[in-house]
Amino acid sequence: MFVLSVNAVSASIPSFVDNGSGLYSSNKAQVVKINEEAKIAVVYLDNGLDAGLDIGMTASIYRGSDKIASVIFVATEQYQSAALILDLNPNQSIQAGDFVRLNTFRNS
């Protein structure tokens, strides 16, 4: 005699799988806040782990097609993250609404 036991496991499905945009995360976010009061400059973003962003990853900040800065993620949560500004183009400033894209390598 065999006894079959079934346990249901509840797991959240990331929004990039559930929203019809495909199986892969967007790897993008938008700047929502800039903290310039500290000796270091940190930007706060409106996306995090759910978009494939994680601590230690680097990204570039764009306004339109112009690259403004380079950042590294120092804190990530499900739907928000924070990044340290590594490099800022002269005479530029990061503003809320600028877009962040992960720096990725492509083998071809």
KASUL-V593658 format. One line per field, one symbol per residue. ss: DSSP state (h for helix, s for strand, l for the rest). A space follows every 50 residues. Layout:
ss=???
This chain:
ss=llllllllllllllhhhhlllllllllssssssssllllllsssslllhh hllllllssssssllsssssssssssllllssssssssllllllllllss ssllllll
